[in-house]
Amino acid sequence: MAKTIQAVRGMNDILPTQSASWQYLEAVLRDVVHAYGYSEIRLPVMEKTELFRRSIGEVTDIVEKEMYTFEDRNGDSLTLRPEGTAGCVRACMEHGMLHNQVQRLWYKGPMFRHERPQKGRYRQFYQIGVEALGMEGPDIDAEMIFMTTRMWRSLGLKDVTLQVNSLGSPEARTTYRSALVEYLSSRAGELDEDSRRRLDSNPLRILDSKNPEMKAIISTAPQLPDYLDSDSRVHFETLCALLDDAGISHEVNPRLVRGLDYYSRTVFEWVTDQLGAQGTICAGGRYDGLVEYLGGRPTPATGFALGMERLIALLEAGGSELPGNRPHVYLVLGGEQGTRSGMVFAEELREAVPGLRIQTNCGGGSFKSQFRRADRSGAVIALVVGDDEAMRGQVTFKPLRGAGEQEVLSRQDIAGRLSQVLDLQLNRMAEE
């Protein structure tokens, strides 16, 4: 017997018992983004490899170790997207969306990185990204953070902390980079392998090291805020003032960096201690140099991305009761006339009661076996249409959960009764 084929390691199925939670999360986040006037853009999952080499950088773990890259039949090098910002900027440039315009965009979908799978980190993972292009003031940075704050509030998340920092102008960061390299070089013998590799190519990323043995070295390194130019300092102070005005608490983390040259000024992360090592659930900041890096005119831009798997895990860790996908009603059918009449009746109910989830018994079976299916489905109500009910224009109404007596009603009265009882039952279930 042939061995069964399983999913690729780190690429997980989202099963029917889980998908309702994902749909709920996506709907909440979509509604928040739309409340700020952002429009959805749908992007390819595959791009030319050069896009990521130029945007993310040759000397990064993502490009060097983690991208899924291959040649197609034409010999072109293609890559499954490891992140969404580069593709969004490419689309805006390609379709002429940046000339004398501003754009507020969002997208969702899978990203791909060949990392070691662990809780909260998968090789296929899902993100929602939000990007704003063409605006350079701290107000749009603040709007990004306002939006994420509203997302957490809408989801009922409390155990998250906002960290912010400023990277300054490219010139200020160049000066800081020199001071950082000088300091780290003086302690080169204490650096781990990754840090030694990054010392010449991308030294700011050393500040992001998760190696506990690097903690003491990093703690005494020069701090980027000490090297900020005056315009960036004012930009950052204005942002912090806007956050204070909105009552959004935040921590200034001078070690929070983005190591690529096109990043500038504001960076932020939302972090939690509820998910172990994978503590960042959302990260963002300004990338004013990216459009120019990709061959366009200098264009200010800012954005953020959040990980869907980590949000789901955080909601579950906090005890949130995520919605299921169980039907409200299970329709039990008996006899030839009852089955034919009941199938049509189910369509009438879906039309009459918006949002009703009704599962019709298919495949026959005795009333006893059908009621077992109804119970397993999680439905709140069973409706029975047999030959007798079909002939009389009636339906047997049987509550499956909670209080209530079985009763026989006319077909005309069922829609109103369902609306009344389901509202009551679902509210009670939400309270529980």
QUIMOKA-V258236 format. One record per residue. RES is the residue in three letters. OMEGA is omega in whole degrees, 0 to 359 (none if undefined). Layout:
# QUIMOKA-V258236
RES,OMEGA / RES,OMEGA
This chain:
# QUIMOKA-V258236
MET,183 / ALA,178 / LYS,180 / THR,180 / ILE,179 / GLN,180 / ALA,175 / VAL,182 / ARG,179 / GLY,178 / MET,195 / ASN,171 / ASP,171 / ILE,190 / LEU,180 / PRO,179 / THR,181 / GLN,191 / SER,179 / ALA,177 / SER,178 / TRP,180 / GLN,178 / TYR,181 / LEU,180 / GLU,181 / ALA,179 / VAL,182 / LEU,178 / ARG,181 / ASP,179 / VAL,181 / VAL,179 / HIS,179 / ALA,178 / TYR,175 / GLY,179 / TYR,183 / SER,182 / GLU,170 / ILE,181 / ARG,191 / LEU,176 / PRO,175 / VAL,182 / MET,179 / GLU,172 / LYS,183 / THR,183 / GLU,179 / LEU,182 / PHE,176 / ARG,181 / ARG,185 / SER,182 / ILE,179 / GLY,181 / GLU,187 / VAL,175 / THR,178 / ASP,183 / ILE,183 / VAL,184 / GLU,192 / LYS,199 / GLU,186 / MET,172 / TYR,187 / THR,181 / PHE,174 / GLU,176 / ASP,186 / ARG,177 / ASN,181 / GLY,178 / ASP,177 / SER,182 / LEU,182 / THR,169 / LEU,191 / ARG,175 / PRO,177 / GLU,189 / GLY,187 / THR,183 / ALA,179 / GLY,179 / CYS,178 / VAL,177 / ARG,181 / ALA,180 / CYS,179 / MET,184 / GLU,184 / HIS,174 / GLY,185 / MET,186 / LEU,183 / HIS,181 / ASN,180 / GLN,167 / VAL,180 / GLN,171 / ARG,190 / LEU,172 / TRP,181 / TYR,176 / LYS,176 / GLY,184 / PRO,171 / MET,188 / PHE,174 / ARG,181 / HIS,179 / GLU,175 / ARG,183 / PRO,175 / GLN,183 / LYS,179 / GLY,179 / ARG,183 / TYR,180 / ARG,163 / GLN,182 / PHE,187 / TYR,179 / GLN,160 / ILE,180 / GLY,179 / VAL,183 / GLU,175 / ALA,185 / LEU,176 / GLY,181 / MET,188 / GLU,185 / GLY,178 / PRO,181 / ASP,180 / ILE,173 / ASP,179 / ALA,179 / GLU,178 / MET,182 / ILE,174 / PHE,183 / MET,180 / THR,178 / THR,179 / ARG,177 / MET,181 / TRP,179 / ARG,181 / SER,180 / LEU,181 / GLY,179 / LEU,181 / LYS,186 / ASP,177 / VAL,184 / THR,179 / LEU,174 / GLN,181 / VAL,176 / ASN,173 / SER,177 / LEU,180 / GLY,179 / SER,176 / PRO,181 / GLU,179 / ALA,181 / ARG,176 / THR,177 / THR,179 / TYR,180 / ARG,180 / SER,180 / ALA,180 / LEU,179 / VAL,179 / GLU,179 / TYR,183 / LEU,178 / SER,180 / SER,180 / ARG,186 / ALA,181 / GLY,181 / GLU,183 / LEU,175 / ASP,186 / GLU,180 / ASP,182 / SER,177 / ARG,179 / ARG,183 / ARG,189 / LEU,182 / ASP,188 / SER,188 / ASN,189 / PRO,180 / LEU,180 / ARG,177 / ILE,180 / LEU,179 / ASP,186 / SER,178 / LYS,180 / ASN,182 / PRO,181 / GLU,178 / MET,188 / LYS,182 / ALA,179 / ILE,182 / ILE,184 / SER,181 / THR,179 / ALA,174 / PRO,182 / GLN,184 / LEU,181 / PRO,179 / ASP,184 / TYR,182 / LEU,171 / ASP,187 / SER,181 / ASP,180 / SER,179 / ARG,178 / VAL,178 / HIS,183 / PHE,179 / GLU,178 / THR,177 / LEU,181 / CYS,178 / ALA,178 / LEU,177 / LEU,177 / ASP,180 / ASP,181 / ALA,179 / GLY,181 / ILE,180 / SER,183 / HIS,176 / GLU,173 / VAL,181 / ASN,184 / PRO,178 / ARG,179 / LEU,186 / VAL,162 / ARG,191 / GLY,184 / LEU,190 / ASP,184 / TYR,175 / TYR,179 / SER,175 / ARG,194 / THR,165 / VAL,179 / PHE,175 / GLU,168 / TRP,185 / VAL,178 / THR,174 / ASP,183 / GLN,186 / LEU,179 / GLY,185 / ALA,182 / GLN,190 / GLY,181 / THR,179 / ILE,182 / CYS,179 / ALA,181 / GLY,179 / GLY,182 / ARG,175 / TYR,187 / ASP,183 / GLY,189 / LEU,181 / VAL,179 / GLU,177 / TYR,183 / LEU,173 / GLY,180 / GLY,176 / ARG,177 / PRO,185 / THR,176 / PRO,182 / ALA,178 / THR,181 / GLY,176 / PHE,173 / ALA,178 / LEU,183 / GLY,184 / MET,181 / GLU,182 / ARG,177 / LEU,177 / ILE,181 / ALA,180 / LEU,177 / LEU,180 / GLU,179 / ALA,179 / GLY,178 / GLY,180 / SER,178 / GLU,181 / LEU,185 / PRO,176 / GLY,180 / ASN,182 / ARG,179 / PRO,172 / HIS,189 / VAL,171 / TYR,183 / LEU,180 / VAL,185 / LEU,179 / GLY,178 / GLY,182 / GLU,181 / GLN,179 / GLY,180 / THR,181 / ARG,180 / SER,182 / GLY,179 / MET,178 / VAL,180 / PHE,179 / ALA,178 / GLU,178 / GLU,180 / LEU,179 / ARG,178 / GLU,187 / ALA,185 / VAL,181 / PRO,178 / GLY,181 / LEU,174 / ARG,184 / ILE,180 / GLN,182 / THR,178 / ASN,175 / CYS,180 / GLY,176 / GLY,181 / GLY,179 / SER,176 / PHE,182 / LYS,181 / SER,179 / GLN,178 / PHE,174 / ARG,177 / ARG,179 / ALA,180 / ASP,180 / ARG,182 / SER,183 / GLY,181 / ALA,179 / VAL,185 / ILE,167 / ALA,173 / LEU,184 / VAL,173 / VAL,173 / GLY,180 / ASP,181 / ASP,180 / GLU,181 / ALA,182 / MET,184 / ARG,183 / GLY,183 / GLN,177 / VAL,173 / THR,184 / PHE,185 / LYS,174 / PRO,180 / LEU,182 / ARG,181 / GLY,183 / ALA,177 / GLY,182 / GLU,173 / GLN,179 / GLU,178 / VAL,183 / LEU,174 / SER,180 / ARG,182 / GLN,183 / ASP,188 / ILE,184 / ALA,179 / GLY,180 / ARG,178 / LEU,181 / SER,181 / GLN,186 / VAL,181 / LEU,176 / ASP,180 / LEU,183 / GLN,184 / LEU,175 / ASN,179 / ARG,179 / MET,178 / ALA,179 / GLU,179 / GLU,none
